[in-house]
Amino acid sequence: MLIAMLVMIMIAGCGNGGNNASSEGKNSNTGSTEKDKSPTADGDKKTKLKVYVPSNVEEFPSGTDLNKNEIVSYIEEQTNFYIEWEMQPKESVDQKINIMMASGDAPDLIITGSKEIYANLAQQGLLAPLDEALKEVGPRIMETVPADTWKAVTYNDSIYAIAVPQNQVSTMGMLVRTDILDELGIAIPKTLDEYTAALKTIKEKKSDSGLIPLLGGAADGNGNTFGYIQSFSGAFGLGSQYVVEGDHVVHTYTQPAAKEFLAYMNNLYKEGILDREYPVNKNPNIQEKMVSGQAAMATIGWADAKGITEALLEKNPNAKLEFIHPPVGADGKFGYQQNTPVRVYMLVPKSSKKVKEAVEFINSYMAEDVLNVVSYGWEGNHYNTTDGVIVATEAAEQIRYRIYYQLWDTEKNFLNRVALKGFSPYYEPLKEYVKYTEITNFAPPIPEVEENSQSLLDLTNEYFIKIVTGALPIDAFDEYVNKWNSLGGEASLTAINEWYQTFK
């Protein structure tokens, strides 16, 4: 999963316009003093900001580093800010940020994709409200971010983060060895019944070869019942945890349909159709089993699918892996959850004396020419445009480190990078299968939810994984529902519904 996340981050990263945009606030009283400015090569003094960015796998060519390269120089030139970049650790980022905030030695701008980090800091009162700064020096930002997305970063009636809107619609899909289906004379399945029949046929006719009909993996992170079997949970209406039905929000995992889903998956597990190693499989296990030809199908992310397909074809040129329509349940439900409305949270610590400047910097950074350079480099050198299509040159490999500076993004640039890196055949087919909306993704931090979410998730995984594998009987679901309600679930759902009445 880590590899897939890094791939998506690399792709999903984010002109002269920068100078013009920031000029509106250059003569205003921003609060910075002479000691807050740093001299540049041309003798100018630019306002200095410390920016804390996520880590990545890309390295810097000899003679360059995070704070010394042509991308950094261009950003400073266009925005009129001197930036001191600092990279986050690869692990325990939230812990490091908490320590920095507690010490008072925090940067001026923190870039994170974690709603948990944002929610935690907002509730502790450690973030600066940004409303006034956005009105004064953030016109590009205000025009770009949808109203509903702003609601996701509004807490106690104040905006506590610059929300970078989501630019990718889909993530998961049902990846299937269609050459095996062809070999066995199985038509491409679509309904849940057709999938069940196809899986049973594969089990029956391929049992001697040890082929696993369906992969699943519940061991990523702290556990995930739905790991790599999301295609089937979607057929039972469990594509998201909290969904809107009518005029209120329901918790799908405690509905009767969840019990039906668990009974269905338990049957697949008992019959040897669902991988017996489902409880312990992680992303590397899933990928290895698909690449080695041990499995017929799994729910896979588009960022993983390309590498899996290419590696499989190297081993077996006659193999055929394709994304197909996910199973459709008896009531017509199917599909996957749309991605969160906020791709990145830009946080300004309350301790920073440069709140307005941080907002002004991002507003200037959003100029089209800046976004193009951090996405592709310079036209004629790192890429060429042919019939409106961007084609990277070999020189682009020398600035792969530009990923560290992709603070903002547009859907157009995202799709261009998807195409450049050869992911379009894997990403595009999945967009039509996004059918579920996790409504709490639009909510600000809700204390009852934040307090109970991890313990309730752990409870869900404990019961659901055991029911799927037969360690608990299906009737244990009713016990789970009672525990979920009593251990904070009911209070969380009530609070979510109270918020939703103000949102809808």
Secondary structure by P-SEA (a helix, b strand, c coil): caaaaaaaaaaacccaaaaaaaccccccccccccccccccccccccbbbbbbbbbccccccccccccccaaaaaaaaaacbbbbbbbbcccaaaaaaaaaaaacccccbbbbccaaaaaaaaaaccccccaaaaacccaaaaacccaaaaaaacccccccccccccccccccccccaaaaaaaacccccccaaaaaaaaaaaaaaacccccccbbbbcccccccccccaaaaaaaacccccccccccccccccccaaaaaaaaaaaaaaaacccccccccccaaaaaaaaaacccccccccccaaaaaaaaaaaacccbbbbbccccccccbbbbbbccccccbbbbbbcccccaaaaaaaaaaaccaaaaaaaccccccccccccccbbbbccccccccccccccccccaaaaaaaaaaacccccccccccccccccccccccccccccccaaaaaaaaaaaaaaaaaccccccaaaaaaaaaaaacaaaaaaaaaaaaaacc
